[in-house]
Amino acid sequence: MHQLKPSPTAAARTVPRLSLLATFVLILATAGAGCRRDARSDSARCEPPRRTVRAAAASDLQFVLPEVLAHFEQKHPDIAVEVTFGSSGNFYAQLANKAPFDVFLSADAAYPSQLVESGLAMKGSQFVYAEGRIVIWVSQSSPLDLEALGIKALIDPSVKEIAIANPRHAPYGRIAEAAMKNLGVYDEVKERLVLGDNVAQAAQFIASGAADAGIIALSLAMAPTMRAKGKHWLIPRDSYPKLEQSGVVLSWAADGQAAEDLCAFLRGNEAQTILREFGFHSAGE
C-alpha cells in the first residue's frame, strides 16, 4: 500500500493560509485590548484603554473648565473627562436618583454635603475648589454707567427686564436675590426679574437682548465672548452670603481613582491659577 503525500505545491499553498488566519485572529484579539500592530517588527504593541470620568458641573464653569481639563488630560493622558453643565440644584435632584455621573462640581457646598450625608457621595471626598462672585452685566450698547450707578443701575427706568438664575435651585440666583435685598433694590425690581434655569442661561438672556441687565457670575463676565459683548460692575462681596463652590466623588463612580485624580488636580496650583484668571477666588481669599 502506498501512502499518498501532498505535493510540494499544495503544501506551499497551505502554510500562507494558516499564517494569514493566525494574523487575523491576533488582530481581533488585540484590537479590543487597545493594541496596535507595529509594521516594522510585525508585533502587537498594547496600550491601556482610556479611563473615563463623567462630571456634572455648575454652569458658571462652562468657559473655564474646558481649559482646566485640557491641562489635566496633558498630565493624565489615560483619563478622558466628559462634562455636562447645568444648574446645581437640578443636578442634585438627578443625583439623588443616582444619575450616571462620577464627579459633581457644584456652585455651592450645600448640595455636595447633603450627598455625603445621605451616603450618595464618598465620605471624605468633598473639597472646595473656588469661591464665586457676582456682577451686574449689561451689553456694550447700554447707556448705563455702571461705575457711577452701581446697584442702582437695576432701578434705572430704561431697565425693563433683569435676568438672574432661578433662586429655587441655582446658588447664583440665591445670592443675587440676597444682594438685591441687602442693597435695598429688591422690592423695586422683583416684578421685572426674568429667571434663567441656571446662571449661564441668565447670561444668555442679557447677551441676546432678551433682558436689559442682569446679575451673573463673575466667571461668565470674564469669559472672552461675554467680555467682548458687555461691561460689568462687581457687586460688593459683603452684600451676599459666601459662595464656596464644592466638588465631591459620587459613591457609584465607575473609576474612583480617576475621579479622585481629577478632584486633586482641581485643588492644585495649576487649576487654581486658571480659575483665578476667570474671576474665581481661591477658598479663603
DAPE-V77936 format. One record per residue. RES is the residue in one small letter. SS is DSSP state (h for helix, s for strand, l for the rest). Layout:
res=RES ss=SS
res=RES ss=SS
This chain:
res=m ss=l
res=h ss=l
res=q ss=l
res=l ss=l
res=k ss=l
res=p ss=l
res=s ss=l
res=p ss=h
res=t ss=h
res=a ss=h
res=a ss=h
res=a ss=h
res=r ss=h
res=t ss=h
res=v ss=h
res=p ss=h
res=r ss=h
res=l ss=h
res=s ss=h
res=l ss=h
res=l ss=h
res=a ss=h
res=t ss=h
res=f ss=h
res=v ss=h
res=l ss=h
res=i ss=h
res=l ss=h
res=a ss=h
res=t ss=h
res=a ss=h
res=g ss=l
res=a ss=l
res=g ss=l
res=c ss=s
res=r ss=s
res=r ss=s
res=d ss=s
res=a ss=l
res=r ss=l
res=s ss=l
res=d ss=l
res=s ss=s
res=a ss=s
res=r ss=s
res=c ss=s
res=e ss=l
res=p ss=l
res=p ss=l
res=r ss=l
res=r ss=s
res=t ss=s
res=v ss=s
res=r ss=s
res=a ss=s
res=a ss=s
res=a ss=s
res=a ss=s
res=s ss=h
res=d ss=h
res=l ss=h
res=q ss=l
res=f ss=l
res=v ss=l
res=l ss=h
res=p ss=h
res=e ss=h
res=v ss=h
res=l ss=h
res=a ss=h
res=h ss=h
res=f ss=h
res=e ss=h
res=q ss=h
res=k ss=h
res=h ss=l
res=p ss=l
res=d ss=l
res=i ss=s
res=a ss=s
res=v ss=s
res=e ss=s
res=v ss=s
res=t ss=s
res=f ss=s
res=g ss=s
res=s ss=l
res=s ss=h
res=g ss=h
res=n ss=h
res=f ss=h
res=y ss=h
res=a ss=h
res=q ss=h
res=l ss=h
res=a ss=l
res=n ss=l
res=k ss=l
res=a ss=l
res=p ss=l
res=f ss=l
res=d ss=l
res=v ss=s
res=f ss=s
res=l ss=s
res=s ss=l
res=a ss=l
res=d ss=l
res=a ss=l
res=a ss=h
res=y ss=h
res=p ss=h
res=s ss=h
res=q ss=h
res=l ss=h
res=v ss=h
res=e ss=h
res=s ss=l
res=g ss=l
res=l ss=l
res=a ss=s
res=m ss=l
res=k ss=l
res=g ss=l
res=s ss=l
res=q ss=l
res=f ss=s
res=v ss=s
res=y ss=s
res=a ss=s
res=e ss=s
res=g ss=s
res=r ss=l
res=i ss=s
res=v ss=s
res=i ss=s
res=w ss=s
res=v ss=s
res=s ss=s
res=q ss=l
res=s ss=l
res=s ss=l
res=p ss=l
res=l ss=l
res=d ss=l
res=l ss=h
res=e ss=h
res=a ss=h
res=l ss=h
res=g ss=h
res=i ss=h
res=k ss=h
res=a ss=h
res=l ss=h
res=i ss=h
res=d ss=l
res=p ss=l
res=s ss=l
res=v ss=l
res=k ss=l
res=e ss=l
res=i ss=s
res=a ss=s
res=i ss=s
res=a ss=s
res=n ss=l
res=p ss=l
res=r ss=l
res=h ss=l
res=a ss=l
res=p ss=h
res=y ss=h
res=g ss=h
res=r ss=h
res=i ss=h
res=a ss=h
res=e ss=h
res=a ss=h
res=a ss=h
res=m ss=h
res=k ss=h
res=n ss=h
res=l ss=l
res=g ss=l
res=v ss=l
res=y ss=h
res=d ss=h
res=e ss=h
res=v ss=h
res=k ss=h
res=e ss=h
res=r ss=h
res=l ss=s
res=v ss=s
res=l ss=s
res=g ss=s
res=d ss=l
res=n ss=l
res=v ss=h
res=a ss=h
res=q ss=h
res=a ss=h
res=a ss=h
res=q ss=h
res=f ss=h
res=i ss=h
res=a ss=h
res=s ss=l
res=g ss=l
res=a ss=l
res=a ss=l
res=d ss=l
res=a ss=s
res=g ss=s
res=i ss=s
res=i ss=s
res=a ss=s
res=l ss=h
res=s ss=h
res=l ss=h
res=a ss=h
res=m ss=l
res=a ss=l
res=p ss=h
res=t ss=h
res=m ss=h
res=r ss=h
res=a ss=h
res=k ss=h
res=g ss=s
res=k ss=s
res=h ss=s
res=w ss=s
res=l ss=s
res=i ss=l
res=p ss=l
res=r ss=h
res=d ss=h
res=s ss=h
res=y ss=l
res=p ss=l
res=k ss=l
res=l ss=s
res=e ss=s
res=q ss=s
res=s ss=s
res=g ss=s
res=v ss=s
res=v ss=s
res=l ss=s
res=s ss=l
res=w ss=l
res=a ss=l
res=a ss=l
res=d ss=l
res=g ss=h
res=q ss=h
res=a ss=h
res=a ss=h
res=e ss=h
res=d ss=h
res=l ss=h
res=c ss=h
res=a ss=h
res=f ss=h
res=l ss=h
res=r ss=h
res=g ss=l
res=n ss=h
res=e ss=h
res=a ss=h
res=q ss=h
res=t ss=h
res=i ss=h
res=l ss=h
res=r ss=h
res=e ss=h
res=f ss=l
res=g ss=l
res=f ss=l
res=h ss=s
res=s ss=l
res=a ss=l
res=g ss=l
res=e ss=l
